[in-house]
């Protein structure tokens, strides 16, 4: 079996690739996280009901995770990581600024789903390339750096959108302004493709992917990820609570979201480095602390609500950065794209179900909603410890 050639990795080129992809994701997150911070309010202004907003957001998240199954499998079989990555970024970055041009909520809903589809398409092949580049520097650190830059963009985008809302009191100019970071994203990712055309295509053993089952550690970790995702309320529910309880004025909601993203970026850097040294066990104390996010976020006190939002962002950012590095150490390289897709699908379905359950509980009893969210986070510690017992597969 012929082995594809690629440019030789050096320590410098590996770090440069990780940092440049981090820059891509910084501007990408500025774009779509800026949009997501106000999409609920925007669709409501176009006449959508609360049910429609919740259904579109929830289904978009479900779509954005489950479609990774197909994207990851295709990437593993074709080993054409860049085409799927480029197509995903293109769809995603065109969909967001196009929201400035629509005047009805069904058109906005289509664009929201298109944005999630683009993200699903490009995530597994991108993560395979990052896993390869980060192999020698430490995958936890590589994904932590990438996630930190990613979250920096997720901080800047909502703040920029909030500033535009303070001035214009209209979401259309905000979506239009997001065309700028969207264009920068596309220029950077296409340039990175030209500079590293064979990224992800390192020499691999000539064993069919189907002949290599996922190890037990992967399934235990997937179970832990599912419980963590189930307990993480979608931020739209937290924002809904902040609005309903009159904790902060409307334009401040994106600022709260930005602070959560900033906490996630800081957490991803620290946890990525700790993961390289100590493995999955580092997530145990973090998960215990983060489990307190729900009773804080769903309180009626502004200081406690801010603390809850910060813990929510810290937990999400840390888990997402370690998640990619951990899967890369558990699964044979020939199945890594498929594994990312499968793990993402499990995580996304659990998040969707958890958001639905927590939303229903919120309407019935806010303390019950917070209690179930906390319990799910704490239960994740059991399969997490089981997964940590297994050594890395390679």
DRENKOLSE-429936 format. One record per residue (C-alpha): residue number from 1; residue in three letters; x, y, z. Coordinates in pm, 1 decimal. Layout:
BEGIN
     i    aa          X          Y          Z
   NUM   ALA          X          Y          Z
...
***
This chain:
BEGIN
     i    aa          X          Y          Z
     1   UNK        0.0        0.0        0.0
     2   UNK      148.9      331.5     -105.8
     3   UNK      214.7      578.3      172.5
     4   UNK      131.5      941.8       89.9
     5   UNK      408.2     1192.8      120.8
     6   UNK      384.1     1501.2      332.5
     7   UNK      604.9     1788.5      432.5
     8   UNK      829.5     1681.6      721.9
     9   UNK      709.0     1801.0     1059.4
    10   UNK      957.9     1985.8     1273.3
    11   UNK      898.1     2115.7     1623.6
    12   UNK      870.2     2464.8     1478.0
    13   UNK      628.1     2368.9     1201.9
    14   UNK      410.7     2174.0     1446.0
    15   UNK      379.9     2472.1     1679.2
    16   UNK      322.8     2708.5     1387.0
    17   UNK       46.9     2488.2     1250.5
    18   UNK     -128.8     2469.7     1589.6
    19   UNK     -103.1     2845.9     1642.2
    20   UNK     -220.6     2929.9     1290.9
    21   UNK     -517.1     2697.9     1324.7
    22   UNK     -582.9     2863.7     1657.6
    23   UNK     -592.3     3196.9     1474.8
    24   UNK     -839.0     3048.4     1224.7
    25   UNK    -1063.4     2941.0     1508.3
    26   UNK    -1022.8     3270.8     1691.2
    27   UNK    -1179.3     3459.3     1399.5
    28   UNK    -1428.3     3178.6     1332.3
    29   UNK    -1549.7     3195.8     1692.3
    30   UNK    -1569.6     3572.8     1676.2
    31   UNK    -1810.2     3517.0     1388.6
    32   UNK    -2039.8     3236.7     1498.4
    33   UNK    -2026.8     3284.8     1875.6
    34   UNK    -2101.4     3652.4     1823.2
    35   UNK    -2406.1     3545.5     1624.8
    36   UNK    -2513.9     3277.0     1871.3
    37   UNK    -2509.8     3524.2     2159.8
    38   UNK    -2809.9     3709.1     2008.4
    39   UNK    -2975.7     3461.1     1772.0
    40   UNK    -3259.3     3387.5     2013.0
    41   UNK    -3344.7     3755.0     2057.4
    42   UNK    -3306.6     3809.9     1681.9
    43   UNK    -3544.1     3531.1     1583.0
    44   UNK    -3795.2     3643.4     1843.9
    45   UNK    -3783.1     3989.1     1686.8
    46   UNK    -3865.9     3829.4     1351.2
    47   UNK    -4180.8     3675.5     1499.2
    48   UNK    -4058.4     3334.1     1616.7
    49   UNK    -4215.2     3190.8     1930.5
    50   UNK    -4014.8     3062.8     2227.1
    51   UNK    -4094.1     2709.3     2111.3
    52   UNK    -3952.0     2780.7     1765.1
    53   UNK    -3637.0     2943.1     1904.1
    54   UNK    -3576.6     2649.7     2138.8
    55   UNK    -3648.3     2390.7     1870.2
    56   UNK    -3421.8     2553.8     1611.8
    57   UNK    -3136.9     2600.5     1861.1
    58   UNK    -3169.5     2248.6     1999.0
    59   UNK    -3200.0     2080.2     1661.6
    60   UNK    -2909.3     2287.3     1531.1
    61   UNK    -2687.4     2164.1     1811.9
    62   UNK    -2802.7     1805.4     1756.5
    63   UNK    -2733.5     1836.9     1384.0
    64   UNK    -2396.6     1995.7     1451.6
    65   UNK    -2283.7     1694.4     1653.2
    66   UNK    -2450.2     1396.8     1483.4
    67   UNK    -2333.5     1493.1     1133.5
    68   UNK    -1977.8     1451.8     1260.5
    69   UNK    -2031.6     1076.8     1231.7
    70   UNK    -2045.8     1101.7      853.0
    71   UNK    -1772.6     1366.1      830.4
    72   UNK    -1532.2     1166.5     1048.7
    73   UNK    -1587.6      838.0      866.0
    74   UNK    -1542.8     1004.5      528.6
    75   UNK    -1219.7     1167.3      644.3
    76   UNK    -1078.8      832.9      764.1
    77   UNK    -1170.6      649.9      445.1
    78   UNK    -1062.5      916.0      195.8
    79   UNK     -777.5     1069.4      398.4
    80   UNK     -873.4     1396.0      227.2
    81   UNK     -882.9     1607.2      539.3
    82   UNK     -860.5     1948.4      379.7
    83   UNK    -1159.9     1932.5      140.0
    84   UNK    -1405.8     1859.2      422.4
    85   UNK    -1239.0     2116.1      647.8
    86   UNK    -1247.2     2390.0      384.4
    87   UNK    -1605.7     2313.2      281.3
    88   UNK    -1720.0     2328.8      642.8
    89   UNK    -1556.8     2663.5      712.2
    90   UNK    -1691.7     2806.2      385.7
    91   UNK    -2053.4     2712.0      462.8
    92   UNK    -2024.7     2830.3      821.5
    93   UNK    -1863.2     3164.9      744.5
    94   UNK    -2111.4     3246.1      467.5
    95   UNK    -2417.5     3155.8      673.7
    96   UNK    -2354.3     3395.3      963.2
    97   UNK    -2329.0     3732.6      784.2
    98   UNK    -2615.9     3624.1      556.5
    99   UNK    -2839.6     3658.3      864.0
   100   UNK    -2817.6     4035.0      812.7
   101   UNK    -3006.5     3995.8      483.6
   102   UNK    -3310.9     3797.4      597.3
   103   UNK    -3644.4     3932.5      713.7
   104   UNK    -3832.8     3624.0      832.0
   105   UNK    -3761.3     3370.1     1102.3
   106   UNK    -3784.4     3063.1      870.4
   107   UNK    -3502.8     3206.2      656.1
   108   UNK    -3300.9     3275.9      971.1
   109   UNK    -3363.2     2919.7     1091.0
   110   UNK    -3228.1     2776.7      765.3
   111   UNK    -2908.8     2979.9      804.9
   112   UNK    -2870.0     2874.6     1168.8
   113   UNK    -2892.0     2508.0     1064.5
   114   UNK    -2649.8     2570.0      775.4
   115   UNK    -2396.3     2719.6     1017.0
   116   UNK    -2418.9     2415.0     1244.6
   117   UNK    -2385.4     2183.0      942.9
   118   UNK    -2067.1     2360.7      836.0
   119   UNK    -1918.8     2324.4     1182.4
   120   UNK    -2005.6     1954.6     1190.7
   121   UNK    -1841.2     1899.1      853.4
   122   UNK    -1508.5     2057.1      934.9
   123   UNK    -1453.3     1956.7     1300.3
   124   UNK    -1344.2     1586.6     1283.2
   125   UNK    -1094.2     1626.9      994.5
   126   UNK     -955.7     1943.7     1150.8
   127   UNK     -904.5     1764.2     1482.3
   128   UNK     -720.4     1477.9     1310.8
   129   UNK     -475.3     1728.8     1165.1
   130   UNK     -429.0     1900.8     1500.7
   131   UNK     -379.4     1565.7     1676.4
   132   UNK     -101.1     1476.8     1435.7
   133   UNK       68.8     1815.1     1466.7
   134   UNK       46.7     1804.4     1846.0
   135   UNK      178.3     1450.7     1891.1
   136   UNK      528.5     1547.6     2002.4
   137   UNK      454.5     1874.5     2184.1
   138   UNK      175.9     1708.6     2386.5
   139   UNK     -173.8     1682.8     2248.8
   140   UNK     -326.6     1831.6     2562.3
   141   UNK     -113.7     2143.5     2518.1
   142   UNK     -179.6     2157.9     2142.4
   143   UNK     -556.2     2135.2     2182.4
   144   UNK     -541.2     2360.4     2487.8
   145   UNK     -364.8     2632.6     2287.8
   146   UNK     -612.1     2594.7     2005.2
   147   UNK     -909.0     2603.2     2243.0
   148   UNK     -771.6     2907.5     2426.3
   149   UNK     -748.0     3105.5     2101.0
   150   UNK    -1087.4     2966.4     2004.4
   151   UNK    -1238.7     3092.6     2329.3
   152   UNK    -1065.2     3429.3     2294.3
   153   UNK    -1260.1     3473.8     1974.2
   154   UNK    -1573.6     3359.2     2154.6
   155   UNK    -1509.9     3636.8     2408.1
   156   UNK    -1441.6     3913.1     2156.4
   157   UNK    -1730.7     3831.5     1922.7
   158   UNK    -2018.2     3866.4     2173.5
   159   UNK    -1862.5     4180.8     2323.6
   160   UNK    -1839.7     4337.5     1975.6
   161   UNK    -2200.0     4238.9     1908.1
   162   UNK    -2309.5     4383.5     2242.9
   163   UNK    -2134.4     4712.3     2158.6
   164   UNK    -2317.0     4731.4     1825.9
   165   UNK    -2648.9     4656.9     1997.8
   166   UNK    -2587.9     4934.2     2250.4
   167   UNK    -2541.1     5180.5     1961.0
   168   UNK    -2787.2     5056.4     1696.4
   169   UNK    -3044.1     4860.1     1901.9
   170   UNK    -3076.3     4636.2     1594.5
   171   UNK    -2923.5     4294.4     1524.7
   172   UNK    -2893.9     4337.7     1145.6
   173   UNK    -2584.8     4566.4     1160.1
   174   UNK    -2427.0     4324.5     1410.0
   175   UNK    -2460.5     4030.1     1173.2
   176   UNK    -2331.3     4243.8      887.5
   177   UNK    -2022.4     4341.9     1088.8
   178   UNK    -1947.3     3974.5     1149.6
   179   UNK    -1865.4     3944.1      778.2
   180   UNK    -1522.9     4092.6      860.1
   181   UNK    -1394.9     3812.9     1091.1
   182   UNK    -1568.4     3560.4      862.3
   183   UNK    -1360.1     3680.0      567.3
   184   UNK    -1040.3     3673.0      774.6
   185   UNK    -1122.7     3314.6      878.7
   186   UNK    -1155.9     3200.1      518.8
   187   UNK     -835.5     3372.7      409.4
   188   UNK     -641.3     3213.6      696.1
   189   UNK     -776.5     2859.8      652.9
   190   UNK     -723.9     2855.5      276.5
   191   UNK     -371.7     2991.8      328.3
   192   UNK     -303.0     2720.7      586.0
   193   UNK     -417.0     2458.9      337.4
   194   UNK     -168.0     2590.0       81.4
   195   UNK      114.7     2591.7      337.0
   196   UNK       37.7     2243.4      481.1
   197   UNK     -138.4     2051.9      201.1
   198   UNK      -63.5     1705.9      347.1
   199   UNK     -141.2     1773.6      711.6
   200   UNK     -295.6     1471.1      879.2
   201   UNK     -165.5     1226.8      620.3
   202   UNK      128.2     1086.6      814.2
   203   UNK      237.1      730.1      739.9
   204   UNK       -1.1      481.1      898.8
   205   UNK      -14.9      108.4      937.1
   206   UNK     -192.0      -60.1      646.1
   207   UNK     -476.2     -207.5      853.2
   208   UNK     -839.9     -156.4      753.2
   209   UNK    -1016.2       75.5      995.4
   210   UNK    -1297.5     -174.3     1050.2
   211   UNK    -1047.8     -429.3     1188.7
   212   UNK     -957.4     -206.6     1480.9
   213   UNK    -1232.2     -184.6     1746.0
   214   UNK    -1253.0      106.2     1983.9
   215   UNK    -1086.7       25.4     2316.9
   216   UNK    -1278.4        5.9     2644.5
   217   UNK    -1127.5      335.7     2760.1
   218   UNK    -1300.1      513.7     2471.2
   219   UNK    -1643.6      382.8     2571.0
   220   UNK    -1595.6      468.6     2937.7
   221   UNK    -1483.0      817.3     2839.8
   222   UNK    -1777.8      852.2     2600.3
   223   UNK    -2010.8      765.1     2889.5
   224   UNK    -1843.8     1030.1     3104.2
   225   UNK    -1872.8     1282.9     2822.6
   226   UNK    -2241.9     1202.4     2780.8
   227   UNK    -2311.9     1267.4     3150.6
   228   UNK    -2113.6     1591.1     3143.9
   229   UNK    -2302.2     1706.4     2833.6
   230   UNK    -2640.3     1608.1     2984.5
   231   UNK    -2567.3     1823.8     3288.3
   232   UNK    -2451.5     2126.9     3089.3
   233   UNK    -2758.6     2342.5     3031.3
   234   UNK    -2752.5     2512.7     2694.0
   235   UNK    -2651.1     2874.2     2748.2
   236   UNK    -2980.9     2988.0     2597.6
   237   UNK    -3155.3     2851.4     2909.5
   238   UNK    -2913.8     3039.5     3135.7
   239   UNK    -2971.4     3356.4     2932.4
   240   UNK    -3346.5     3297.3     2952.1
   241   UNK    -3319.0     3277.9     3331.9
   242   UNK    -3109.8     3595.6     3347.4
   243   UNK    -3376.5     3775.8     3145.3
   244   UNK    -3679.0     3629.2     3325.6
   245   UNK    -3533.4     3696.3     3669.8
   246   UNK    -3432.8     4048.1     3557.1
   247   UNK    -3077.0     3987.4     3674.8
   248   UNK    -2923.8     4208.0     3403.8
   249   UNK    -3055.6     4429.9     3121.4
   250   UNK    -3091.9     4267.5     2777.5
   251   UNK    -2776.1     4405.9     2610.0
   252   UNK    -2563.4     4261.0     2891.0
   253   UNK    -2654.1     3900.5     2806.2
   254   UNK    -2382.0     3873.8     2534.9
   255   UNK    -2130.8     4016.0     2784.3
   256   UNK    -2210.4     3737.2     3032.1
   257   UNK    -2159.9     3486.7     2752.4
   258   UNK    -1828.5     3648.5     2660.9
   259   UNK    -1706.8     3619.7     3021.1
   260   UNK    -1798.5     3250.2     3019.4
   261   UNK    -1599.0     3199.6     2700.8
   262   UNK    -1301.3     3380.5     2851.5
   263   UNK    -1308.5     3146.3     3151.1
   264   UNK    -1322.2     2851.9     2911.8
   265   UNK    -1013.9     2971.9     2726.8
   266   UNK     -811.8     3008.3     3045.5
   267   UNK     -926.1     2668.2     3166.5
   268   UNK     -834.8     2496.6     2842.0
   269   UNK     -473.5     2616.4     2861.4
   270   UNK     -424.8     2496.5     3217.9
   271   UNK     -610.3     2168.1     3178.3
   272   UNK     -440.2     2086.9     2848.6
   273   UNK      -98.5     2112.6     3009.4
   274   UNK     -207.5     1914.4     3314.7
   275   UNK     -358.6     1642.8     3095.4
   276   UNK      -22.7     1585.4     2922.1
   277   UNK      136.9     1530.2     3262.1
   278   UNK     -128.3     1343.2     3457.1
   279   UNK     -389.1     1211.5     3211.0
   280   UNK     -766.0     1202.7     3253.0
   281   UNK     -755.0     1213.4     3632.5
   282   UNK     -708.0     1590.1     3615.3
   283   UNK    -1071.2     1618.7     3506.2
   284   UNK    -1203.2     1470.7     3831.6
   285   UNK    -1146.8     1772.1     4064.4
   286   UNK    -1243.8     2007.5     3782.4
   287   UNK    -1574.7     1826.3     3730.9
   288   UNK    -1651.0     1841.1     4103.8
   289   UNK    -1596.2     2217.0     4109.9
   290   UNK    -1783.6     2280.9     3784.9
   291   UNK    -2084.9     2083.6     3912.4
   292   UNK    -2164.7     2389.6     4125.1
   293   UNK    -2236.0     2599.7     3814.4
   294   UNK    -2609.0     2518.2     3802.4
   295   UNK    -2723.8     2633.2     4150.2
   296   UNK    -2517.9     2948.7     4100.2
   297   UNK    -2625.0     3025.4     3742.0
   298   UNK    -2993.9     2971.8     3822.4
   299   UNK    -2989.5     3191.0     4133.6
   300   UNK    -3149.4     3535.4     4154.2
   301   UNK    -2831.6     3713.2     4264.1
   302   UNK    -2622.1     3883.4     3998.2
   303   UNK    -2286.2     3797.1     4159.2
   304   UNK    -2379.4     3430.4     4195.5
   305   UNK    -2514.7     3423.8     3839.2
   306   UNK    -2185.4     3559.8     3706.6
   307   UNK    -1993.4     3298.7     3907.7
   308   UNK    -2218.3     3027.9     3765.2
   309   UNK    -2162.1     3149.8     3409.4
   310   UNK    -1785.3     3151.9     3467.5
   311   UNK    -1791.3     2795.1     3600.9
   312   UNK    -2008.7     2687.8     3306.3
   313   UNK    -1756.2     2831.7     3060.9
   314   UNK    -1457.7     2694.0     3254.3
   315   UNK    -1598.3     2342.6     3250.2
   316   UNK    -1702.6     2346.7     2888.2
   317   UNK    -1369.5     2486.0     2764.4
   318   UNK    -1158.7     2246.9     2971.6
   319   UNK    -1360.7     1938.7     2876.9
   320   UNK    -1362.5     2027.5     2506.9
   321   UNK     -984.7     2077.5     2491.7
   322   UNK     -897.7     1762.6     2689.3
   323   UNK    -1163.1     1564.8     2501.0
   324   UNK     -983.9     1590.2     2166.4
   325   UNK     -644.9     1506.7     2314.2
   326   UNK     -779.5     1212.7     2517.0
   327   UNK     -957.3     1050.3     2222.3
   328   UNK     -638.9     1079.7     2014.9
   329   UNK     -452.1      879.0     2279.1
   330   UNK     -719.5      609.8     2305.8
   331   UNK     -798.8      528.6     1944.2
   332   UNK     -578.3      390.4     1663.2
   333   UNK     -478.8      656.8     1411.1
   334   UNK     -664.2      474.4     1133.5
   335   UNK     -995.0      539.0     1310.2
   336   UNK     -933.1      879.1     1466.5
   337   UNK    -1165.4     1079.3     1240.7
   338   UNK    -1445.9      828.3     1294.0
   339   UNK    -1380.1      829.2     1669.3
   340   UNK    -1404.3     1208.1     1683.3
   341   UNK    -1730.2     1189.7     1490.0
   342   UNK    -1875.7      917.7     1713.9
   343   UNK    -1768.9     1087.0     2036.4
   344   UNK    -1910.1     1416.7     1911.3
   345   UNK    -2239.9     1251.8     1820.1
   346   UNK    -2271.0     1089.3     2165.6
   347   UNK    -2184.1     1420.0     2332.9
   348   UNK    -2430.8     1611.9     2115.0
   349   UNK    -2725.1     1374.7     2162.2
   350   UNK    -2668.9     1380.4     2539.3
   351   UNK    -2650.7     1761.1     2534.4
   352   UNK    -2973.9     1780.1     2334.6
   353   UNK    -3156.6     1543.1     2569.9
   354   UNK    -3015.9     1716.4     2875.4
   355   UNK    -3116.8     2059.0     2749.0
   356   UNK    -3471.0     1935.0     2686.1
   357   UNK    -3498.3     1775.5     3031.5
   358   UNK    -3343.8     2073.0     3210.0
   359   UNK    -3569.0     2311.4     3019.8
   360   UNK    -3879.3     2114.9     3121.7
   361   UNK    -3759.7     2096.5     3482.0
   362   UNK    -3690.3     2470.7     3482.4
   363   UNK    -4056.3     2540.3     3400.4
   364   UNK    -4166.4     2310.6     3685.2
   365   UNK    -3900.5     2379.8     3949.4
   366   UNK    -3576.8     2575.9     3920.6
   367   UNK    -3417.5     2396.8     4221.7
   368   UNK    -3499.0     2059.9     4059.1
   369   UNK    -3337.0     2176.8     3734.6
   370   UNK    -3019.9     2276.7     3920.2
   371   UNK    -3016.3     1951.8     4120.7
   372   UNK    -3041.3     1726.6     3814.2
   373   UNK    -2768.3     1922.3     3633.4
   374   UNK    -2538.0     1892.8     3936.1
   375   UNK    -2608.8     1521.5     3978.5
   376   UNK    -2529.2     1444.5     3614.6
   377   UNK    -2193.7     1625.7     3639.5
   378   UNK    -2098.1     1437.5     3956.7
   379   UNK    -2205.0     1099.3     3815.8
   380   UNK    -1961.8     1155.1     3526.7
   381   UNK    -1673.7     1104.8     3769.5
   382   UNK    -1735.7      727.5     3787.0
   383   UNK    -1682.0      645.0     3415.4
   384   UNK    -1411.4      910.7     3403.0
   385   UNK    -1209.5      723.0     3664.4
   386   UNK    -1272.2      397.0     3479.9
   387   UNK    -1138.1      546.7     3156.8
   388   UNK     -834.0      685.0     3338.6
   389   UNK     -733.0      331.6     3443.6
   390   UNK     -636.3      239.3     3088.5
   391   UNK     -299.1      340.2     2940.3
   392   UNK     -278.3      535.0     2615.0
   393   UNK     -309.7      310.3     2311.2
   394   UNK       -3.6      459.8     2145.7
***
